[in-house]
Amino acid sequence: MKIKFIYALVVLFGFFGMTSCDKKAGNASEQTATQEDLSAADLINNPNTANPHEVPAGPLPKMTFAENVYDFGDIKPGAVVSHTFTFKNTGEAPLIIESATATCGCTVPNYPKEPIAPGKEGKIDVQFDSQGKTGQQNKQITIRANTQPNITELTIKTNILQ
């Protein structure tokens, strides 16, 4: 008798559990549809995203690089190479770099953490470790700063010999 009662409870809870999962799945698809319906205006109004079409009021910094692409040429497998990208704040306000990230862990950018005054120069050092890589390599470094637009991309290239 006790076993039948426990079995009946398991079946009953299983039935309610299955029907409640169906309802949750319906809600999840409704949430996905809502996320897909977001307009560009909704994303622009998000304080964590930048509006590429709206220029903030007031003076702005401007990051001007001597070069945006650097080619290391042919390097040996396992070599660690580095390059320094130099830039100047050609704008009218202090330049603040929020972050500098690379497309993979083999590329490490190092950037100034202090504001760069208008007319002053700064450097972004990029180190590339070719360990485990072969052939042509193109790596992007994404710099996020208080400029307009707020994203600047640098590229390093190399050919790792075999």
C-alpha positions in Angstrom: 0.0 0.0 0.0 2.8 2.4 1.0 4.6 1.7 -2.3 1.5 2.4 -4.4 1.0 5.6 -2.6 4.6 6.7 -3.2 4.3 5.6 -6.8 1.1 7.7 -7.2 2.8 10.8 -5.7 5.8 10.4 -8.1 3.5 10.1 -11.1 1.4 13.1 -9.9 4.5 15.3 -9.3 5.9 14.1 -12.6 2.8 15.2 -14.5 2.7 18.6 -12.8 6.4 19.0 -13.4 6.0 18.3 -17.1 3.2 20.7 -17.6 5.0 23.4 -15.7 8.0 22.9 -18.0 5.8 23.5 -21.0 4.6 26.8 -19.6 8.2 27.9 -18.8 9.2 27.0 -22.4 6.4 29.2 -23.6 7.6 32.1 -21.5 11.2 31.6 -22.7 10.1 31.8 -26.3 8.1 35.0 -25.5 11.2 36.5 -23.9 13.3 35.6 -26.9 10.8 37.2 -29.2 10.9 40.3 -27.0 14.7 40.5 -27.2 14.6 40.1 -31.0 12.2 43.0 -31.2 14.6 45.4 -29.5 15.1 48.4 -31.7 18.4 50.3 -32.3 16.9 53.1 -30.2 16.5 50.7 -27.2 20.2 49.8 -27.5 21.3 53.4 -27.9 19.4 54.4 -24.8 21.2 51.7 -22.8 23.9 53.6 -20.9 26.3 50.6 -21.4 26.3 51.1 -25.2 27.5 54.0 -27.2 25.5 55.8 -29.8 27.7 55.9 -32.9 25.5 58.6 -34.5 25.2 61.1 -31.6 28.2 63.3 -30.7 28.2 64.2 -27.0 28.1 67.9 -26.2 31.3 69.7 -25.3 35.0 69.3 -26.2 36.1 65.7 -27.0 39.4 63.9 -27.1 40.6 62.4 -30.3 43.1 59.5 -30.6 45.3 59.8 -33.6 47.7 56.9 -34.3 50.9 57.1 -36.3 49.9 53.7 -37.7 46.9 51.4 -37.1 48.4 48.2 -38.6 51.8 46.7 -37.9 53.3 43.7 -39.8 56.0 41.7 -38.0 56.8 39.9 -41.2 58.1 36.3 -41.0 58.9 35.0 -37.5 60.0 31.7 -36.1 57.6 29.4 -34.3 57.4 30.1 -30.6 58.8 33.6 -30.9 57.4 36.4 -28.7 57.4 39.7 -30.5 56.2 43.2 -29.5 55.4 46.5 -31.0 54.5 49.9 -29.6 51.7 51.9 -31.2 52.1 55.6 -30.5 49.2 58.0 -30.6 48.5 61.7 -29.8 45.4 63.2 -28.3 44.6 65.7 -31.0 41.3 66.6 -29.4 40.3 69.3 -26.9 39.7 67.2 -23.7 41.6 64.6 -21.7 41.7 61.2 -23.3 40.8 58.3 -21.0 41.3 54.7 -22.3 38.8 52.4 -20.6 40.2 49.2 -22.0 42.3 47.6 -24.6 41.5 43.9 -25.5 42.8 41.5 -28.1 41.0 38.8 -30.1 42.9 36.0 -28.3 45.1 35.4 -25.3 48.2 35.2 -27.4 48.1 39.0 -27.9 48.4 41.2 -24.8 48.0 45.0 -25.1 49.3 47.3 -22.4 47.8 50.8 -22.3 48.2 54.0 -20.2 45.8 54.1 -17.2 46.1 57.8 -16.6 44.4 60.5 -18.7 46.3 61.8 -21.7 46.1 65.6 -21.9 45.2 67.3 -25.2 48.4 67.6 -27.4 50.2 64.9 -25.4 51.3 61.5 -26.7 50.7 58.0 -25.4 51.8 54.4 -26.2 50.0 51.1 -26.4 52.5 48.2 -26.2 51.3 45.0 -27.8 53.0 41.6 -27.3 52.3 38.6 -29.5 53.2 35.0 -28.5 53.4 32.7 -31.5 53.6 29.5 -29.4 51.3 26.9 -31.0 50.5 29.0 -34.1 51.5 28.6 -37.7 51.0 30.5 -40.9 49.4 33.9 -41.4 48.1 35.6 -38.3 46.0 38.7 -38.0 45.1 39.9 -34.5 42.9 42.9 -33.6 43.3 45.1 -30.6 40.1 46.9 -29.6 40.6 50.1 -27.7 37.6 51.6 -25.8 38.0 55.3 -24.9 36.0 58.5 -24.3 36.4 59.4 -28.0 33.8 59.6 -30.7 33.5 56.9 -31.9 34.4 55.2 -28.7 36.1 52.1 -30.3 39.4 52.2 -32.2 40.9 49.1 -33.7 44.6 48.3 -34.2 45.9 45.2 -36.1 49.1 43.2 -35.9 50.0 40.7 -38.6 52.7 38.1 -39.0 53.6 34.9 -40.8 54.8 32.1 -38.6 57.3 30.0 -40.5 57.0 26.2 -40.4 
